[in-house]
Amino acid sequence: MANPGAASSLQDRLIQLVQTLQFAWFAGHVTLLLCTLRYSLSAAFFQFSSGWAQFSYRTAFIAASVTYGIVVYKSFRARQKTGKPVSPLSFATDENVQYLIMSLVWLFYRQYVLALAPYAVYSIFHVLTYTRGILLPTITPAPPASAAGQKPAPSALSETIAKFVREYYDTSMSLVAGLELALWFRVLFSAIIFAKGSWIILVLYTVFLRARIGQSTFVQGMIKQIAARGDQYANRQDVPPAVRSGWQTVKNILKQAHDQTDVNRYVSGPQAPKKAQ
């Protein structure tokens, strides 16, 4: 999206900005962050069933559905304009479609505290990126370059945002991977105790997590770390052979399940990893 021109007034630039679909996407992420913060306050005092907690939780996932819906819509329109065929299976492998579906699942089912966390982490970086690339240049347009071909120096705030994103992006994505894996065990526990609707959520979230394992290098890296720690524990001399054998059996079962559910064998052509929006 082109930035509003510096020659117009601030009011005109802001009016032009808020009329874009990208601003609606940005507003959705801001809403998600604010609702997550409010829900976290309720969760800290174990007030999960309070009116504010329920409102914040549901509104956060409405915002998530809107933001990911916008990205999916724009992606679908872009494919239509280029004439690229869109098969249901290839469309389903889009990470943004997967996050959109899961946001709708979390919206209509019971609350899971961890469910909001990955969306909130993504929103932090989307808000920062939009602020640096679109909002700040709209509010304070950069002065003309002093020399031909020389770009104007970015503002101090812009540089601070860029530095934060560079330094913490990979760490934050690894955190998201850990949260998504931890959430699966939380859902599994609910299914074991037969919480209402938990088995449906378990199936849906397992399909989602399997897709993440195939597409996200951060999830793959987190699983390798867990496997390495499991191997380290199982190979200790004080660990009974039965435990060591059981751990190896679990790894073999999971590997077979991974290989049998590899969606790439059903989708024509290699699938390049995409960054969730």
Secondary structure, 3 states (H helix, E strand, C coil): CCCCCCCCCHHHHHHHHHCCHHHHHHHHHHHHHHHHHHHHHHHHCCCCCCHHHHHHHHHHHHHHHHHHHHHHHHHHHHHHHHCCCCCHHHHHCCHHHHHHHHHHHHHHCCCCHHHHHHHHHHHHHHHHHHHHHHHHHHHCCCCCCCCCCCCCCCCHHHHHHHHHHHHHHHHHHHHHHHHHHHHHHHHHHHHHCCCCCHHHHHHHHHHHHHHHHHHCHHHHHHHHHHHHHHHHHHCCCCCCHHHHHHHHHHHHHHHHHHHHCCHHHCCCCCCCCCCCC
